[in-house]
Amino acid sequence: MSGRIILLNGVGSAGKSSIARELQGIADAVFLHVQMDAFLAMLPANREGGFTFETTTQDGHPSVVIHSDAAGQRLMRGMRQAVVAMANAGNNLILDEVLTGSERADYATLLAPFNVFRVGVLCPLDVLETREKARGNRLIGLARWQFDRVHRDMDYDLEIDTSTASALDCAWAIKRAAGI
């Protein structure tokens, strides 16, 4: 018995976590919220390793480029394997991700045996940057760097725009479309 997977893919500050929490509350079955941020928090804060952030300029605005070393790459591979293990154990998952590169192909292979409903969590760049600044816990420019990468070459079962709908409205749209 394997679980269902709702994949929420979007730029940081797009609203994926808020949608996931709302979706957990209205889904007919129990869904676990698997957050990339929770895995990133596993890295030790007092040591070098994992990810580095380089602030550059893009179109006259800050843009934060993410670089990963071997430890960061192992962590993300481990996360993908953990997702598979949890689904194989019969858990339904809401996967909260920011897919920007090679992990897409890895996920495509790993998740092929599962019932995956892919959701593009969209939001205009100016709104993302406003949210990024308001949160106070985000690197300014991260949304700009991710913006053109996250949805490139992605096929979704549903696309939602969090600038025009609340997290709860988005969750209801996903529930209806995914039949959960």
C-alpha positions in Angstrom: 0.0 0.0 0.0 1.5 3.3 -1.0 0.4 6.8 -0.1 -0.7 9.6 -2.3 1.6 12.6 -2.9 0.5 16.2 -3.4 3.6 18.0 -4.7 3.5 21.8 -4.1 6.3 23.4 -6.2 6.9 27.1 -6.0 9.3 29.9 -5.1 10.1 30.6 -1.5 7.4 32.9 0.0 4.8 31.8 -2.6 2.6 30.3 0.2 3.3 26.6 -0.1 3.5 25.9 3.7 0.3 27.9 4.4 -1.5 26.0 1.7 -0.2 22.7 3.0 -1.5 23.4 6.5 -4.9 24.4 5.2 -5.0 21.3 3.0 -4.2 19.1 5.9 -7.3 20.5 7.7 -9.7 19.8 4.9 -8.5 16.6 3.2 -10.6 13.6 3.8 -7.6 11.5 4.7 -4.5 12.2 6.9 -1.7 13.9 4.9 1.7 14.6 6.4 3.4 17.9 5.5 6.9 17.2 4.3 8.8 20.5 4.2 12.1 21.1 2.5 12.8 23.7 5.2 12.5 21.1 7.9 15.3 19.1 6.2 17.4 22.2 5.8 17.0 22.9 9.5 18.8 19.5 10.2 22.1 21.0 9.1 24.2 22.3 12.0 24.0 26.1 12.3 27.5 26.4 13.8 29.4 24.6 11.0 30.3 25.3 7.4 28.7 23.0 4.9 25.5 22.4 3.1 24.6 25.6 1.3 26.1 28.9 0.7 24.3 32.0 -0.6 25.9 34.5 -3.0 24.2 37.9 -3.4 24.4 39.2 -7.0 22.5 41.7 -9.0 19.8 40.9 -11.5 17.9 43.6 -13.3 19.2 46.1 -10.8 17.8 44.1 -7.8 19.5 41.7 -5.4 19.4 38.1 -6.4 20.7 35.4 -4.1 22.3 32.4 -5.9 22.3 29.1 -3.9 25.3 26.9 -4.0 25.3 23.4 -2.5 28.3 21.4 -1.4 28.5 17.6 -1.0 26.8 17.8 2.4 23.9 19.8 1.0 23.5 17.5 -2.0 23.5 14.4 0.3 20.8 16.1 2.5 18.6 16.7 -0.5 19.1 13.2 -1.9 18.2 11.9 1.6 15.1 14.0 1.6 13.9 12.5 -1.7 14.6 9.0 -0.4 12.8 9.7 2.8 9.7 10.9 0.8 9.8 7.6 -1.1 10.1 5.6 2.2 7.3 7.4 3.8 5.0 7.0 0.8 5.9 3.3 0.6 4.9 2.9 4.2 1.4 4.1 3.2 1.6 7.7 4.3 -0.2 10.4 2.3 2.2 13.3 1.8 2.0 17.0 0.9 5.5 17.7 -0.4 6.5 21.3 0.0 9.4 21.9 -2.5 11.4 24.4 -4.5 12.5 22.4 -7.6 15.2 24.3 -9.4 17.5 21.8 -11.1 18.6 18.2 -11.2 16.3 17.1 -8.4 13.4 17.2 -10.9 14.8 14.3 -12.8 15.6 12.4 -9.6 12.0 13.0 -8.3 10.5 12.0 -11.7 12.2 8.6 -11.4 11.7 8.1 -7.6 8.0 9.1 -7.7 7.0 7.3 -10.9 5.4 4.4 -9.0 3.2 6.7 -6.9 0.0 8.6 -7.4 1.4 12.2 -7.6 -0.7 15.3 -8.1 1.6 18.2 -9.1 0.6 21.7 -8.2 2.4 24.8 -9.4 2.2 27.4 -6.7 2.5 30.7 -8.7 2.8 34.3 -7.6 4.1 37.4 -9.4 7.7 38.4 -8.6 6.8 41.8 -7.1 4.4 40.1 -4.7 7.0 37.5 -3.8 9.6 40.2 -3.1 7.2 42.1 -0.9 6.4 38.9 1.1 10.1 38.1 1.3 10.9 41.5 2.9 7.9 41.3 5.2 8.8 37.9 6.6 12.1 39.1 7.9 13.6 35.6 7.9 14.4 35.4 4.2 17.4 36.5 2.2 16.3 39.4 0.1 16.8 38.3 -3.5 16.2 34.6 -3.1 12.7 34.8 -4.7 14.2 36.7 -7.7 16.9 34.0 -8.3 14.3 31.1 -8.0 11.6 32.8 -10.0 12.7 31.9 -13.5 14.0 28.4 -12.4 11.2 26.8 -10.3 8.5 26.4 -12.9 10.7 26.0 -16.0 9.9 22.8 -17.9 7.4 21.7 -15.2 4.1 20.0 -16.1 1.4 20.5 -13.5 -2.0 18.9 -12.8 -3.1 22.3 -11.4 -1.7 25.8 -11.2 -2.8 28.2 -8.5 -1.9 31.9 -8.0 -1.5 32.9 -4.4 -1.7 36.6 -5.2 -5.3 36.2 -6.1 -6.5 33.5 -3.7 -6.1 32.8 0.0 -4.3 29.7 1.2 -7.6 28.1 2.1 -9.1 28.9 -1.3 -6.0 27.3 -2.9 -6.3 24.2 -0.6 -10.0 23.8 -1.6 -9.0 24.0 -5.3 -6.4 21.3 -4.8 -8.8 19.1 -2.8 -11.4 19.3 -5.6 -9.0 18.8 -8.4 -7.0 16.0 -6.7 -10.1 14.3 -5.3 -8.7 14.1 -1.8 
